[in-house]
Every structure is written in structure tokens, then in C-alpha cells.
Amino acid sequence: MADGRPTYLVRDKLYCLQRSRRPDAIDPDTGERLADVLMFRVAPNLARLDREELRDLVVEAWLTRAPKRVARAWLAEHGPADDPA
């Protein structure tokens, strides 16, 4: 982003970005606004996800924005996001 926050693109299409501090992202232990909040193009309710589910979500978000040829090649090499192999 123009303000220096990281963004994640595939072929110039945004699928993930780091949000700025917002009132809806609060650390439940300290009450402070979180500075490290990621926003995914297809990701509601991230707080309910464990690490593996988050990984799968990032992969799925990337796959929705990647060119079909690139996505097929990635899937051929890595398998579906929910495949443990």
C-alpha cells in the first residue's frame, strides 16, 4: 500500500493486506488496538481459525485471484489446501 503496509498480490490482484489499527481489532488481554491484523479477500471470522485453517484460507484466497493456469500448476505441485500431504 502507499502507506508502506504489506499487501499480497497475484498478477496485480489483491488477496490479503495488513490493515491499519482499527477500533474493531482489540487485544482481549490488554484492550489495545492490534497493529498486526491481516484482512483476506474471502475470510470472515478469522479468530475461530487455528494455524492450519489459516494457512488453508491464505492458499484459497490466493487461488481465487491467481490466473487459472498458475493456480492449476500450483495445485498440481502442492495439492488442495486441505490435503495434509
N, C-alpha and C positions, 0 to 999 in steps of 0.2 A: 504494500500500500504506500501511498505517497508519504504517510507519516512514519514509515520505517517498520511498521508491524509486519510480521511474516504472512505471506499468502501462499497458497499451494495451488498451482495451476497445472492443467494438462492441455496442451495445444491452445493456450491463452484462455481456457475456461476455468473459472474458479470452482474449486470443490471444498476448500477449507481455508479459514483465515483465523488469525488471532484477534479477538475483539479487544476494544479498549475497556477500561474499567467502567462498569455499569452498575446501577443500583440493584439489578436482579441477580447478580453474581456475588454472593456473600459467603465468606468462610463461616461455617456454622460454629466453629470453636472460638473465633476471635471477633466476629462481627464486621471484619474489614472487607472491603471490596477486593475481589480477586483480580490479579493482573494477568493471569495466565489462562484465560478462557478461550477455548477453541470453538469456533462455530463451523458446523458442517452443513453442507447444502441439503442433506437428506437425513438429519439426525435430531429428532426430538428426544427428550428425557435422557440425556447422557449420564446423569447422576445414577441411573439404575444399571449402568453397564459395568462389567468387570473388564480387565485389561484385554482379554482375548476378544470379547464382544466389541470393544472399542477398535481394536485392530481390524476386525471384520468390517466394521462400519466405515473406517477410513478407506479400506480397499473397495467397498461397494460404492462409496461416494466417488472415488477416482474412476471406477469403471463406468459410472453413469456419464462422466464428462469426457472420457478418453475416446478417441476415434475408434470405430468398431474394429478395424484391423489391429490396432495397438492393443485393445482390450482382449481380443481373441488370442493374440500372441502371448500376452501376459498370462491369461488363463491356461493356455496350453503348457506353459512352463511351470506355473505355480498351483494350478487347480483352483476350484472355487474358494471363496473367502472362508467358508465354514468347513473346509476339508482340512483335517489336522495334519495331513502329510506334507 
